[in-house]
Amino acid sequence: MLNFRFAATAIALLAVSGSANAGTTISNNLSNCSAGKGPAVMITVTGIEGASGKMRVQSYPATKQSWLKKGAWLHRIETKATGSTMRFCVPVPSAGNYAIAIRHDKNGNGKTDIREDGGGMSNNPSINIFNLGKPSVSKTSFYAGSGITQLSISMKYF
């Protein structure tokens, strides 16, 4: 039940966090995370349920004013889901604190289907069952250095 509540809250927040004129939509170019490159974040996403639909990865400045706010994301990658584990390379403007949100739109309809779609966030925060709001930026933020920062995110579903 806790996973459902987390996933439902995360997915609903991720659905409203996108805006066509925010940040930059980029391709998933893994070579941007090779040795000598950066700053960038190499994200390994596990627990993806099936190779159907689309994955959306969004980076945010780790500030209360920006985290999961419509139009506040820095970079967005949208690509076909290809398996239970996927890797994404997200460049960041400079060394600093960031947060990542991921959505799996399982049927690729561009809509949030709470009972079907999945979500995940940097640091894999849990959610307090007595406070079902979004995880705070302090629970999701991480420091990305001038090189390549490694991050693992576990997807959550109903």
C-alpha positions in Angstrom: 0.0 0.0 0.0 2.9 2.4 0.8 4.4 1.8 -2.7 1.0 2.6 -4.3 0.7 5.8 -2.3 4.2 6.9 -3.2 3.8 6.0 -6.9 0.4 7.7 -7.1 1.7 10.9 -5.5 4.9 10.9 -7.5 3.2 10.1 -10.8 0.6 12.8 -10.3 3.3 15.4 -9.5 5.4 14.3 -12.5 2.5 14.7 -14.8 2.0 18.3 -14.0 5.7 19.1 -13.8 6.2 19.1 -17.5 5.9 22.1 -19.7 6.7 22.4 -23.4 8.6 25.6 -23.0 10.7 24.7 -19.9 14.3 23.8 -20.0 15.7 21.8 -22.9 14.5 18.4 -24.3 17.6 16.4 -25.2 18.3 12.9 -26.5 19.7 10.2 -24.3 23.3 10.5 -25.4 25.3 8.1 -23.2 28.6 9.3 -24.7 28.1 12.6 -22.7 28.8 10.5 -19.6 32.0 8.9 -20.8 35.4 9.5 -19.2 36.6 13.1 -19.3 33.1 14.5 -19.9 30.8 16.4 -17.6 29.3 17.7 -15.6 26.6 15.1 -16.1 24.7 12.5 -14.2 24.7 8.9 -15.3 21.4 7.4 -14.0 20.8 3.7 -13.8 17.0 3.1 -13.5 15.9 -0.4 -12.3 12.5 -2.0 -11.7 11.0 -0.8 -15.0 7.8 -2.8 -15.6 8.0 -3.9 -19.2 9.5 -2.6 -22.4 6.4 -0.6 -23.4 5.5 3.0 -23.4 7.8 5.9 -22.7 10.3 7.0 -20.1 10.6 10.7 -19.1 13.6 11.8 -17.1 13.7 15.4 -15.8 16.5 17.2 -13.9 15.8 20.1 -11.6 17.8 22.6 -9.6 17.6 21.3 -6.0 15.6 24.2 -4.7 12.2 24.3 -3.0 11.1 26.8 -5.6 12.0 24.5 -8.6 11.5 20.9 -7.4 8.6 19.4 -9.5 7.3 22.8 -10.4 5.7 23.2 -13.9 8.3 24.8 -16.2 11.2 24.6 -13.8 13.0 21.5 -15.1 16.5 21.9 -16.7 16.7 18.9 -19.0 14.2 16.3 -20.1 14.8 13.0 -21.9 11.9 11.2 -23.4 12.5 7.8 -25.0 10.9 4.4 -25.5 11.0 2.1 -22.5 13.3 -0.8 -23.6 13.6 -3.1 -20.6 13.6 -3.5 -16.8 16.9 -1.6 -16.5 17.8 1.5 -18.5 20.6 4.1 -18.3 20.3 7.8 -18.9 22.9 10.6 -19.2 21.7 14.0 -18.1 24.0 16.9 -18.4 23.9 19.6 -15.7 25.0 23.2 -16.1 27.7 23.1 -13.5 28.7 21.4 -10.3 26.0 21.8 -7.7 22.9 20.4 -6.2 20.2 18.8 -8.4 17.2 16.4 -8.2 15.8 13.9 -10.7 12.3 12.8 -11.4 11.4 9.9 -13.7 8.0 8.8 -15.0 7.2 5.6 -16.9 4.1 6.2 -19.1 3.5 2.5 -19.7 1.0 2.8 -22.5 2.6 5.9 -24.1 -0.6 7.9 -24.1 0.9 11.0 -22.6 -1.5 10.9 -19.7 -1.0 9.9 -16.1 -2.7 6.5 -15.4 -2.2 6.2 -11.6 -2.8 2.5 -11.5 -0.5 1.7 -14.4 2.3 4.2 -14.7 5.4 4.2 -12.5 7.6 6.9 -11.0 11.0 7.3 -9.3 13.1 10.1 -7.8 16.8 10.6 -7.0 17.7 9.1 -3.6 14.7 6.8 -3.8 12.8 8.6 -1.0 10.1 6.9 1.0 7.0 8.7 1.8 5.4 9.2 5.2 2.0 7.6 5.1 0.7 10.4 7.3 1.9 13.1 5.0 1.2 12.0 1.4 2.7 15.1 -0.3 5.7 15.0 -2.6 9.0 14.1 -1.1 10.9 17.3 -0.2 13.8 18.5 -2.2 16.0 17.8 0.7 15.1 14.1 0.4 15.8 14.0 -3.4 18.7 16.4 -3.8 22.3 15.2 -4.5 25.5 16.9 -5.4 26.8 16.5 -8.9 30.5 17.3 -9.3 32.4 18.6 -12.4 32.7 15.1 -13.8 30.3 12.2 -14.1 28.0 11.6 -11.1 26.6 8.1 -10.8 23.0 7.7 -9.5 20.6 4.7 -9.1 16.8 5.1 -9.1 14.3 2.3 -8.4 10.9 2.7 -10.1 7.8 2.3 -8.0 4.4 1.1 -9.3 0.9 0.2 -7.9 
